[in-house]
Amino acid sequence: MLALLAVAGERELGTAGLFVPVALIAGAILITRPVLTLVLVVGLTIFCEGPGFGLFSFTSNLYAQVYKGLSVLDLLVGLVVVSAFLDVLRSGRPLWIPRALAIPLVTLALAMAAGAFVGHAAGTSLRFSIFSEHVLFYLLLMPVTIANLELDERQIARLLAGGMALAIVKAILGLVEISEHLGRQIEGSSTLTYYEPTANWLIMIALLTILAARVAKVKVPLWMLLGSPLLIACLLLSYRRSFWIASVLGVVLILLLGTSPAGRRLLVPASLVFVGAVWLLGSLHFQSNLPIIKRATSLSSFSKLETNREDRYRLDERSNVLSNIAQHPITGLGVGITWQATAAPLSVEHEEGRQYVHFAALWFWLKLGVLGLCAYIGMIVGSFLLAWRTRRTVHPPWLRAFCLASACAIAGLAVMDTTASFTGVEARFTVVLAAQIGLLGLLARRARLGKARTAL
């Protein structure tokens, strides 16, 4: 039987098809262990970078398409979802959806159905339209999937510690990448640590969690403190301005929400000093070839954005997208339909560029219509509220710090999504974000069960 499967797989998929029996056996084992499956899939998603990461370029095979547009990652995420829901059915537990996410998730499901229908009506095949929403399915299903796992607070704390350790490992690998000049080039001949957002997001969450713990006077393990400079260096050397801004915003919010009233009063002058420093940095003419100086000074000057070819492209792209939305404000263009450059000529054409928008809210509106815009706003607001409310109900200090860091990071994500589309668009990032939201939902569920037992 296994030999027949191998032969059939080889005919359909080539040499990779020979591993179909092994994959089926592994899938049968993992489908009965939802927690192990989740840890494996999210861990692989974090560790395996795309083809632009020179240190381990072979890891990009995780995102290769294997069957009719489906990638290995799609199959693994599907395995997580099926495994968790089968576990719910076996145990007889009622399916639980976090209250803060209920309306946003229903709205997202309706928007996805509408987007697929509109795209199909505009000329794409229904299968292509549905399969094109695979990243949105991550955002729709994974938070509910993880929120219904059977984990206690101690196990969740261990997962959090594992995530922190993985963030430090990623920081080390990123610094090795840049020291060997293997990464993507930036500002001339310099290279960066991580251009893709997943590792930068994980590192940012780790830093904000450590800060939130310190602000709350929670004891931080020595290995985390020693790893913090590596995290900071890796994030700085990613040269992702949006992550810099989101990190600063997250720090300010943690200090604002996590400190005493006396400390909060100092935030206003401190914020003014920071803004003034950024403005002064951008107004001075440095005779420096350091890429980090060039990227920092570009934050404060719109004229410099206009002279940068790629930044100019983003402005022209936004004008065209808004023009397309104005023609279809209710339904949008539909999934799989490209936008047209009718309002402004583009400075450069990118492969698949007209399927993409450097502004997540506009991408949701363009592809899924006004329902999509409402779903995106609802997911951001609902995730923030979930993190904030859960912080008030969980007891272990480290988990409270994680909840506060998540709430502040999601506020930063709303800013990041105005410069590029991450949420629901970038596959690896969405897997990690959806897992984070699901973990917050799981903490909220555990707190709710604890209250119910106390009441009894």
C-alpha positions in Angstrom: 0.0 0.0 0.0 2.8 2.5 0.9 4.7 1.6 -2.2 1.6 2.3 -4.4 1.2 5.7 -2.6 4.8 6.4 -3.3 4.5 5.6 -7.0 1.3 7.6 -7.3 2.9 10.5 -5.5 5.9 10.4 -7.8 3.7 10.6 -10.9 1.8 13.6 -9.5 4.5 15.6 -7.7 7.8 14.3 -9.1 10.6 13.2 -6.8 8.9 14.9 -3.8 6.0 12.5 -4.2 8.1 9.6 -3.0 7.8 11.1 0.5 4.0 11.0 0.4 3.8 7.8 2.6 6.1 9.3 5.2 4.1 12.5 5.2 0.8 10.6 5.7 2.3 8.6 8.6 3.6 11.7 10.2 0.3 13.5 9.7 -1.6 10.6 11.2 0.6 10.8 14.3 0.4 14.6 14.6 -3.3 14.8 14.1 -3.8 13.2 17.4 -1.4 15.6 19.2 -2.7 19.1 18.6 -0.3 20.9 20.9 2.8 19.2 19.4 1.5 20.0 16.0 1.0 23.6 16.8 4.5 24.0 18.3 6.0 22.2 15.3 4.2 24.3 12.7 4.7 27.7 14.4 8.3 26.9 15.2 9.0 25.9 11.6 7.3 29.0 10.3 9.5 31.2 12.5 12.7 29.3 11.8 12.4 28.8 8.1 13.1 32.0 6.2 12.3 32.7 2.6 14.7 32.5 -0.3 16.2 35.9 0.5 17.8 34.6 3.7 21.3 33.5 2.6 22.3 31.6 5.7 19.8 28.8 5.2 18.3 29.2 1.8 17.0 25.6 1.7 14.4 26.5 4.4 12.3 28.3 1.8 11.1 24.9 0.6 8.5 25.1 3.4 6.7 27.7 1.3 7.0 25.9 -2.1 3.7 25.0 -3.8 3.1 21.3 -3.9 -0.4 20.9 -5.4 -2.6 23.3 -7.3 -1.4 26.4 -5.5 -1.2 24.9 -2.1 2.1 25.2 -0.2 3.6 22.9 2.4 2.8 25.6 5.0 -0.9 25.6 3.9 -1.0 21.8 4.5 0.7 22.2 7.9 -1.7 24.9 9.1 -4.6 22.8 7.9 -3.2 19.9 10.0 -3.1 22.2 13.1 -6.7 23.2 12.6 -8.1 19.7 12.0 -6.1 18.3 14.9 -7.4 20.9 17.4 -11.0 20.6 16.3 -10.9 16.8 16.4 -9.6 17.1 20.0 -12.5 19.3 20.8 -14.9 16.8 19.4 -13.3 13.8 21.2 -13.4 15.6 24.6 -16.9 16.9 24.1 -15.9 20.4 25.0 -18.0 23.3 23.6 -16.3 25.3 21.0 -15.3 28.7 22.5 -14.7 31.9 20.6 -13.3 34.9 22.5 -16.0 37.6 22.8 -13.7 40.3 21.5 -13.1 38.4 18.3 -16.6 37.0 17.7 -18.0 39.9 15.5 -14.7 40.5 13.7 -14.3 36.8 12.8 -17.9 36.5 11.5 -17.4 39.7 9.5 -14.1 38.3 8.0 -15.8 35.1 7.0 -18.6 37.0 5.2 -16.1 39.3 3.6 -14.1 36.3 2.3 -17.2 34.7 0.8 -18.1 38.0 -0.8 -14.6 38.6 -2.1 -14.4 35.1 -3.7 -17.9 35.6 -5.3 -17.0 39.1 -6.7 -13.7 37.8 -8.0 -15.4 34.8 -9.7 -18.0 37.1 -11.2 -15.2 39.3 -12.6 -13.6 36.4 -14.4 -11.5 34.3 -12.1 -12.2 30.6 -11.4 -14.0 30.0 -8.1 -11.2 27.6 -7.0 -8.5 30.2 -7.7 -10.5 32.8 -5.7 -10.9 30.5 -2.7 -7.3 29.3 -2.8 -6.1 32.9 -3.1 -7.6 33.5 0.4 -5.4 30.9 2.0 -3.6 33.5 4.2 -7.0 34.9 5.3 -8.0 31.4 6.4 -5.0 31.4 8.8 -6.3 34.6 10.4 -9.9 33.2 10.5 -9.3 29.8 11.9 -6.0 29.7 13.9 -7.1 32.0 16.7 -10.2 29.9 17.4 -8.2 26.7 17.0 -5.5 27.7 19.6 -8.0 29.2 22.0 -9.7 25.8 22.4 -6.5 23.8 23.2 -6.2 22.1 26.6 -3.2 23.9 28.2 -2.9 25.3 31.7 -1.1 28.5 32.6 2.1 26.7 33.4 2.3 25.1 30.0 1.5 28.4 28.3 4.3 30.0 30.3 6.7 27.4 29.0 5.5 28.0 25.4 6.2 31.7 26.0 9.7 31.0 27.4 10.4 28.8 24.3 9.2 31.7 22.1 11.6 34.1 23.9 14.5 31.6 23.4 13.6 31.2 19.7 13.6 35.0 19.3 17.2 35.2 20.7 18.3 32.4 18.4 16.8 34.2 15.5 18.6 37.4 16.5 21.9 35.5 16.6 21.3 34.0 13.2 20.3 37.5 11.8 23.5 39.0 13.1 25.5 36.1 11.6 23.7 36.7 8.3 24.7 40.4 8.2 28.3 39.7 9.3 28.7 37.3 6.4 27.1 39.8 4.0 24.5 37.2 3.0 21.4 39.2 3.5 19.4 41.5 1.3 21.3 44.7 0.3 20.2 48.1 1.7 21.5 51.6 1.1 24.2 50.6 -1.3 26.4 47.7 -0.5 25.3 47.2 3.1 23.2 44.1 4.0 20.4 43.7 6.6 19.4 41.0 9.1 15.8 40.2 8.2 13.7 41.9 5.6 10.7 39.6 6.0 8.5 40.7 8.9 8.1 37.5 10.9 11.5 37.5 12.7 11.3 41.2 13.3 7.8 40.8 14.8 8.9 38.0 17.1 12.0 40.0 18.3 9.8 43.1 18.9 7.3 41.1 21.0 10.2 39.6 23.0 11.7 43.0 23.7 8.3 44.5 24.7 7.6 41.5 27.0 10.9 41.9 28.8 10.2 45.7 29.1 6.7 45.0 30.4 8.1 42.6 33.0 10.7 45.0 34.1 8.2 47.8 34.5 6.0 45.5 36.5 9.0 44.6 38.6 8.9 41.0 37.6 12.1 39.1 37.9 13.6 38.5 34.4 15.8 35.4 33.9 19.5 36.3 33.3 19.6 34.6 29.9 16.8 36.9 28.7 18.6 40.0 30.0 21.8 38.8 28.3 19.9 38.2 25.1 18.3 41.7 25.0 21.2 43.5 23.4 21.2 40.9 20.6 17.5 41.4 20.1 17.9 45.2 19.9 20.9 45.0 17.5 19.1 42.6 15.2 16.0 44.8 15.1 18.0 47.9 14.4 20.0 46.3 11.7 16.9 45.0 9.9 16.5 48.7 8.7 12.7 48.2 8.8 11.5 51.7 9.6 8.0 50.6 10.3 9.2 48.2 13.0 11.4 50.9 14.5 8.3 53.2 14.8 6.1 50.4 16.1 8.7 49.4 18.7 9.0 53.0 19.9 5.2 53.3 20.1 5.1 50.0 22.0 7.7 51.2 24.5 5.8 54.4 25.1 2.5 52.6 25.6 4.0 50.1 28.0 5.5 52.9 30.0 2.2 54.8 29.9 0.0 51.8 30.8 2.3 49.9 33.1 3.9 52.6 35.3 2.7 54.6 38.2 0.9 58.0 37.7 4.1 59.8 38.6 6.0 57.9 35.9 3.2 58.6 33.4 3.6 62.4 33.9 7.2 62.1 32.7 6.1 60.5 29.4 4.9 63.8 27.9 8.2 65.7 28.1 10.1 62.5 27.2 8.0 62.0 24.1 8.5 65.6 23.0 12.2 65.1 23.4 12.1 62.0 21.3 10.1 63.7 18.5 12.4 66.7 18.6 15.4 64.4 18.3 14.0 62.6 15.2 13.2 66.0 13.6 16.7 67.3 14.4 18.3 64.2 13.0 16.3 64.6 9.8 17.1 68.3 9.4 20.9 67.9 9.8 23.0 67.1 6.8 25.2 64.2 7.9 28.3 63.4 5.9 27.9 59.7 6.8 27.6 56.6 4.7 26.2 54.6 7.6 22.9 53.0 6.4 21.3 53.2 9.8 21.8 57.0 9.7 20.3 57.2 6.2 17.3 55.2 7.2 16.8 57.2 10.4 16.9 60.6 8.7 14.4 59.4 6.1 11.8 59.1 8.9 11.4 62.9 9.3 11.3 64.2 5.7 8.6 63.7 3.2 10.7 65.2 0.4 13.2 62.4 0.9 10.4 59.9 0.4 9.6 61.5 -2.9 13.2 61.2 -4.2 13.4 57.5 -3.2 12.2 55.4 -6.2 10.5 52.7 -4.1 8.9 55.2 -1.8 7.7 57.2 -4.8 6.2 54.0 -6.1 4.2 53.4 -2.9 2.7 56.9 -3.2 1.7 56.3 -6.8 0.4 52.8 -5.9 -1.8 54.3 -3.2 -3.3 56.9 -5.6 -4.2 54.2 -8.1 -5.7 51.9 -5.4 -7.8 54.7 -4.0 -9.0 55.4 -7.5 -10.0 51.7 -8.0 -11.8 51.6 -4.7 -13.7 54.8 -5.6 -15.1 52.9 -8.6 -16.1 49.9 -6.5 -16.5 51.2 -3.0 -19.0 48.5 -1.7 -17.9 45.3 -3.4 -14.2 46.0 -4.1 -12.5 44.4 -7.1 -12.8 40.9 -5.7 -10.1 38.3 -4.9 -7.7 37.6 -7.7 -8.4 40.7 -9.7 -5.6 43.2 -10.3 -5.9 46.9 -9.7 -5.3 49.3 -12.7 -2.9 52.2 -12.8 -5.4 54.8 -13.9 -4.7 57.7 -11.6 -0.9 57.9 -11.7 1.9 56.3 -13.8 4.1 53.9 -11.8 7.8 54.6 -11.4 8.5 50.9 -11.5 6.6 47.6 -12.0 6.9 44.7 -9.6 6.0 41.1 -10.2 2.5 40.5 -8.8 2.6 44.1 -7.6 -0.9 44.9 -8.8 -2.3 42.2 -6.5 -0.6 43.9 -3.5 -1.2 47.2 -1.6 1.3 48.8 0.8 -1.6 49.6 3.2 -3.4 46.6 4.8 -6.7 48.4 5.3 -6.8 49.4 1.7 -5.9 45.9 0.6 -8.9 44.4 2.6 -11.2 47.1 1.1 -9.9 46.6 -2.4 -10.1 42.8 -2.4 -13.1 42.1 0.0 -15.1 45.3 -0.3 -16.4 47.4 2.6 -17.0 44.2 4.6 -13.3 43.5 4.4 -12.4 46.9 5.7 -14.7 46.4 8.6 -13.2 42.9 9.2 -9.6 44.3 9.3 -10.5 47.1 11.7 -12.5 44.7 13.8 -9.6 42.2 14.0 -7.1 44.9 15.1 -9.5 46.5 17.7 -10.7 43.1 18.9 -7.2 41.7 19.3 -6.1 44.8 21.3 -9.2 44.5 23.5 -8.6 40.7 24.0 -5.0 41.3 25.1 -5.9 44.2 27.4 -8.8 42.5 29.1 -6.8 39.2 29.5 -4.0 41.1 31.2 -6.5 42.0 33.9 -7.6 38.4 34.5 -4.5 36.2 34.3 -2.4 35.8 37.5 1.1 34.7 36.6 3.2 38.0 36.3 5.0 36.8 33.1 1.7 36.1 31.3 0.4 39.6 32.3 3.6 41.1 30.9 3.0 39.1 27.6 -0.6 40.4 27.4 0.5 44.0 27.9 3.3 43.7 25.4 0.8 42.1 22.9 -1.7 44.9 23.3 1.0 47.5 22.7 2.5 45.6 19.8 -0.9 45.3 18.1 -1.3 49.1 18.4 2.1 49.3 16.7 0.9 46.8 14.1 -1.9 49.2 13.1 0.8 51.8 12.3 3.0 49.2 10.5 0.1 48.1 8.3 0.0 51.6 6.8 3.4 51.1 5.3 3.0 47.5 4.1 0.4 44.8 4.2 1.3 42.3 6.9 -2.0 41.2 8.6 -3.8 38.6 6.5 -1.6 39.1 3.5 2.0 37.9 4.4 1.7 34.2 5.1 4.4 33.6 7.7 3.6 36.8 9.6 -0.1 35.9 9.7 0.6 32.4 11.1 2.6 33.9 14.0 0.2 36.7 14.6 -2.8 34.4 14.5 -1.0 32.0 16.9 -0.3 35.0 19.3 -4.0 36.1 19.2 -5.0 32.5 19.8 -2.7 32.2 22.8 -4.3 35.4 24.2 -7.7 33.8 23.6 -6.6 30.6 25.4 -5.4 32.7 28.4 -8.8 34.4 28.5 -10.6 31.1 28.3 -8.5 29.7 31.2 -9.2 32.8 33.3 -12.9 32.4 32.6 -12.9 28.7 33.6 -11.0 29.7 36.8 -13.7 32.2 37.7 -16.5 29.6 37.0 -14.8 27.1 39.4 -14.4 29.8 42.0 -18.0 30.7 41.8 -19.0 27.1 42.3 
